């Protein structure tokens, strides 16, 4: 006679289902932390009588996201250290445009001997105090090789005041930034023009999943995620936008795509054609 254990049927979910669940739980933990900063900021502004915060809350969103990011920047830096990010940033050279430097996590990853100057383009001025403190302790800052510009990359007039014009850059560095850009292809086309012939667009971003179920999860999460994460969307079609934005001479793209992962990554570099 068989034992009850032998007769029983396992009801454990398939491992793939557990993996999907773990991915969602991971997102929920990050979301709760960011949402707390967002709601705290909204409440503080409402208490001061700023009722228009309920209608136009871009300033609230930017300030809350900066507070959240500063609180977790050490965790972000530790995670990025296990990825291609340090090597990608260290490969930047010459005159460099860094998109969305935030709190300055990448500062220590640039190789000063390879850098002529870095221009950091950051439209969220709530990051500036934390960034400035970090820059003061960094060699790029001490050597006068980093300039923080309070604008978006599309503000050509502001960039031109610092000599960032068409054909003036050796590299553009984009680390976890394009998820918050509504028109990725348009922005990349603009940055392509800023690059010199042979210039490099260096990136590490997250993107839309190739799995239909995970794509649906990403879309649902974006309804809550985007307002509290500085406009970030989990489901950007990033790879296609990057590669299709211009006529690159060389395309080097690595994709980290686990089907159940709601934050798959792409990284690499795109190189503008050299003058014949």
N, C-alpha and C positions, 0 to 999 in steps of 0.2 A: 504493500500500500504506500502510495507516495505521500510525502509530507505536504502540509498546507503551503509551505514556501514553494515547493516544486509545482503545485497546481495553480498558484497565483499567476496572474498576468500583469506584467509591468505596465504602469500607467504614467511613467515619466515622460514628459514631453520630449520630442526629438531635440538633439543638441542644437540644430539650427534655430529652433524656436527659442531656446534659452539664449542663444547668442543675440537674436533680435531683441529679446526682452532686456538683456544687459545693455544693449546700445541705447534703448529708450530710457532706461533708468539713469544711465550716465548723462544723457541730455537733461533729464528732469532735475538732477542735482545741480548742474550748472545753471539751469534756468531759474531755479528757486533762489539761488544766491544773487544772480543779476536782478531778478524781479524785486527782491527786497530793497536793493539800492534804488531802483526806479520808483517804486511806490513810496519809499521814504522821501525821495526828492519831490515827488508830486505833492505829497501831503504837506511838506514844509512850505512849498510855494503857495498852496491853497490857504494855509494858515496865515500867510502874509498878505492875503487878499488878491493873489494873482489868479483870478478865476479863468483868465484866458489860457491858462496852462491846459485846461481840459480840451481846448480846441486846437491850439498851436503849441505843441510841446517839444519842438526840436531842441530848444536850449536845455530843457529838462532831460531829454533823452541823452544828449551829448554829455551833460554834467554827470548824470547818474552812471553812464557807461564808463566814463573816465574814473570815477570813484571805484567802481567794481573792478576795473582792469588793474588799477593800482594795487588793490587788495590781493589780487591773485597773480600778479605779474611774476612773482618768484616761481609759482607753480607752472605758469606758461613757459618761462625760461627753462625750467628743469625738463619739461616735456620736449620742447624744441631741441634740447641738447641731445636727445636720443634719435633725432630725425636728420635728414640731409641739410637742415637749415644752417648750422654752423659752417659747413664746407661751402655752401652756396654763397653766403654773405662774405666769407673770407676771400672768395674768388673775385669779388668786385674790385675794379681798378680805375684809376684816372679820375675823371669828373663823374660823380655818381649822383643820381636822384633816388632818394629813398622815399617810397610812398607810405604815408601813415606811420611815422615812427612811434607814435603813442608815448609810452613811458620811457622809451629808449632801450628796450631789451637788446636790440641788435648792435648797439654801440660798441660793445666789447668784442664783437665778432668780426668787425672790419679789421683788416690788416693795415695799420697806418702807413707802412712802407710802400704799399701799393696804391695809396690814395693821394690824389691831388687835392680834391675837395668833395665833400658830401653835402648835398642840399636836401634837407628833410622837408617834405611838403605835408603839412598837417592842418586840416581845416578845423579840428576840434581843439580850441584853445584851452579847454579845461585840462588837457594833458600837460600844458607848458610848464607849470611849477615843478612837477615830478621829473619831467624830461631835463629841464635846466639843471636841477640838482645832480642828476646822473652825468650830464655832459661835463659839468665842472670837474668831476673826478676822473673823467676819461681822457685818454691821450689825444684823441681827435679834438676835443674841446680845448685842451691845454695848448695844442699846436695851432689852434685857430683854423682847423680844417673842417669844421661842421657849421652850417648855417641852417637854422630852423625858420621856415617860411610859413606864415599863417594864412594858407590859402589851399584851394584844391588844385589838382594838376591841370585842370581845364582853364585856370586863370592865367592866360598867357601874358597879360600885361604885368601882373605881379611877378611872375617868374622872370620876365625879361629884365626887370630892374636888378636882378642878380646875375644876369648874363646867361640864364637858361633859355636858350632860343633853339630854333631848328638846327639840327646838325651839331649840337654843342656837347652832347653827353657820350661818355664811353659806356656807361651801364645805367640801367634802371633796376632797382631792387624792390620787389613786392612780396612781403611776407604776411599772409593772412589779412589781406586788404581788399582784394577784388570782390569778396563776398558781399561787401557793403556798397559796391558801385552799381547803380542801376543799369548803366549802359557800358558793360565791360568792353565790348568790341570797339565802341567809339573812343573810350579812354585809351585803349591800347593803340589804336590808330594814331591818336595824338602823340603818345609817347614814342611811337615809331619815328615820327617826324623829328622829335627832339634828339634821337640817337644819331651819332656819327655813322658813316658807312663802316660796317664791321662791328657796330655797337651791339651790346647784349642786353636782353630783357631777362632778368634772373628772378625766378618765382618759386614760391611754395604756398599752395592754396588748397582749400577744400572745394568740393564740387558735387554736382548731382550724381546720384547713384545710377548704375546701369541696371539695377534690379527693380522691377515694377513695384513690388511691395515696399521696399525701402524708399523709393521715390515718393510713394503715397505718404509714408511716415514723415519724410522730410517736408512735404508740402503742408501737412497738417500742423507740424511743429512750427512752421514759419508764421502761422497766424498769431502765435504768442511770442515766438522767439525774436522776430525782427524788431519790434518796438523797443525791447529792452537790451538788445545787443548791438546798438549803434547802427541799425539798418541792415545787419547781416542776414543773408538768406542762405539756407542750407542747400538749396536746390539750384544754384547758379550753374549754367551750362558753360563752365569756365574753360575747359580744354578747347572746345570747338571755337569759342570766342577768341581765345588767345591765338591759336594757330591760323584761324581764318581772317584775322584782322588785317594782315599785311602779307606781302610776298617775302617771307623770310628765306635767307640763304640756307640756314641749317636749323632744324627743329630737334631739340633734345628734350623729351618728355617722359617722365617716369610716373606711372599710375599705381597707387596703392588702393586697390578696390576689393575689399571683402564685401560680399553681397549684403550681409546683414548689418554692415557698419553705416550709420546715418551720417558720418563725416569722413567719407573717403578723401584721399589727398592726391594731388598732382604736383609735380615739381620738375624743375629743369631750367633750361635757358633757350631763348630764341635769338638767333643772330641775324642782324640786318646785312644785306649784301654789301660787299666791298666794292669800291669803285673799280671798274674794269681797267 
